[in-house]
Amino acid sequence: MIKTDCNPFVRSRGAIGEQITNSGDKRVGGATGICVAEKGIEKILRRFLTTIQILETNIDSTIIGNSSCLCAFKMSLVEPVDVNSMAEDTEELVLIRRQGHKVVVDPSVIAEEEVPNDFRKRRLQKDRRAQGVIRELKVNS
């Protein structure tokens, strides 16, 4: 199963093929790409998060869906997510990991999403995402 959020622009040609290739490993239950930004603090933040997620992937598995640009999951592992979830991408990754499968970050699958120009709007977006991730980790870990 492949899914994406509604607002990213997937830059990678062959991104779906890359995600399908990732699922060829029997230990991998899910795969996600990276999300980049062109300028400002968002560019620095995205690079930092990508570095952490690639390190997590190399050690074991990533669980925080900071880039839901294009996620792929093995259908047999997909479980329903909470309808009130504020971070369903993270919840999906946690549920797959709980079943003993890895979730990998593929840096060749690249997307970009619109970021609010207004600091207040951007802060609200980041706060909402952080609250959702914290909630999912508390509930599902």
C-alpha positions as CSV (number, residue, x, y, z in Angstrom):
1,M,0.0,0.0,0.0
2,I,1.3,3.4,-0.9
3,K,0.1,6.7,0.6
4,T,1.0,10.4,0.6
5,D,-0.1,13.5,2.3
6,C,-2.2,16.0,0.3
7,N,0.4,18.8,0.1
8,P,3.8,17.5,-0.8
9,F,5.4,17.7,-4.2
10,V,7.3,14.4,-4.9
11,R,10.5,15.4,-6.7
12,S,11.9,11.9,-7.3
13,R,11.4,10.2,-10.6
14,G,10.7,6.5,-9.9
15,A,9.8,7.2,-6.3
16,I,7.1,4.5,-6.3
17,G,9.5,2.0,-7.8
18,E,12.0,2.8,-5.1
19,Q,9.5,2.3,-2.3
20,I,8.5,-1.1,-3.9
21,T,12.1,-2.1,-4.0
22,N,12.4,-1.3,-0.2
23,S,9.6,-3.7,0.5
24,G,11.5,-6.6,-1.1
25,D,13.4,-7.0,2.2
26,K,11.4,-9.4,4.4
27,R,12.4,-7.5,7.5
28,V,11.0,-4.2,6.1
29,G,7.4,-3.5,6.8
30,G,7.3,0.2,5.7
31,A,9.4,2.8,3.9
32,T,9.3,6.5,3.7
33,G,11.2,9.2,1.9
34,I,12.7,12.5,3.0
35,C,11.2,15.9,2.9
36,V,13.4,18.9,2.0
37,A,13.0,22.7,2.1
38,E,14.8,25.2,-0.1
39,K,15.6,27.9,2.4
40,G,15.7,29.2,6.0
41,I,15.3,27.4,9.3
42,E,13.1,24.8,7.6
43,K,15.9,23.7,5.4
44,I,18.2,23.3,8.4
45,L,15.5,21.4,10.4
46,R,14.7,19.1,7.5
47,R,18.4,18.2,7.0
48,F,18.8,17.5,10.8
49,L,15.7,15.3,10.9
50,T,16.8,13.4,7.7
51,T,20.2,12.8,9.3
52,I,18.6,11.4,12.4
53,Q,16.1,9.2,10.5
54,I,18.9,7.8,8.2
55,L,20.9,6.9,11.4
56,E,17.9,5.3,12.9
57,T,17.3,3.3,9.7
58,N,21.0,2.1,9.7
59,I,20.8,1.1,13.4
60,D,17.3,-0.5,13.3
61,S,14.2,1.4,12.3
62,T,12.7,4.9,12.3
63,I,9.4,5.5,13.9
64,I,8.6,9.2,13.6
65,G,7.0,10.0,10.3
66,N,8.5,13.5,9.7
67,S,8.3,12.9,6.0
68,S,5.1,11.4,4.9
69,C,5.8,12.5,1.4
70,L,5.4,9.0,0.1
71,C,5.0,6.1,2.4
72,A,4.8,2.4,1.5
73,F,3.6,-0.3,3.8
74,K,3.2,-4.1,3.3
75,M,-0.6,-4.6,3.2
76,S,-0.4,-7.6,5.5
77,L,0.9,-5.3,8.3
78,V,-1.4,-2.4,8.0
79,E,-3.7,-1.8,11.0
80,P,-6.4,0.8,11.4
81,V,-5.2,4.0,13.0
82,D,-7.1,6.0,15.6
83,V,-9.7,8.3,13.9
84,N,-8.6,11.1,16.3
85,S,-4.9,10.7,15.5
86,M,-3.0,13.9,15.1
87,A,0.0,12.0,13.6
88,E,-1.3,9.0,11.7
89,D,1.9,8.6,9.8
90,T,3.9,8.1,13.0
91,E,1.1,5.8,14.4
92,E,1.4,3.7,11.2
93,L,5.1,3.4,11.6
94,V,4.9,2.5,15.3
95,L,2.2,-0.2,14.7
96,I,4.4,-1.8,12.0
97,R,7.5,-1.7,14.3
98,R,5.5,-3.2,17.1
99,Q,4.8,-6.2,14.8
100,G,8.6,-6.7,14.6
101,H,9.2,-5.2,11.2
102,K,11.6,-2.3,10.3
103,V,10.6,1.0,8.8
104,V,13.3,2.5,6.6
105,V,14.0,6.0,5.3
106,D,15.0,6.0,1.7
107,P,16.9,9.3,0.9
108,S,16.4,8.8,-2.8
109,V,12.7,9.4,-2.4
110,I,12.5,13.2,-2.1
111,A,9.5,15.5,-1.6
112,E,8.9,19.1,-0.6
113,E,5.9,20.5,1.1
114,E,4.5,23.9,1.4
115,V,5.6,25.7,4.6
116,P,3.8,28.7,5.9
117,N,5.7,32.0,5.4
118,D,4.2,33.5,8.5
119,F,6.2,32.6,11.7
120,R,3.1,32.2,13.8
121,K,1.4,29.9,11.3
122,R,4.6,27.9,11.0
123,R,4.9,27.6,14.8
124,L,1.3,26.4,15.1
125,Q,2.0,23.8,12.4
126,K,5.1,22.5,14.2
127,D,3.4,22.5,17.6
128,R,0.5,20.5,16.3
129,R,2.8,18.0,14.7
130,A,4.9,17.7,17.8
131,Q,1.8,17.2,20.0
132,G,0.6,14.5,17.7
133,V,3.9,12.6,17.7
134,I,4.2,12.8,21.5
135,R,0.6,11.5,21.8
136,E,1.2,8.6,19.5
137,L,4.4,7.6,21.2
138,K,2.7,7.7,24.6
139,V,-0.4,5.8,23.4
140,N,1.3,3.2,21.2
141,S,4.7,2.5,22.6
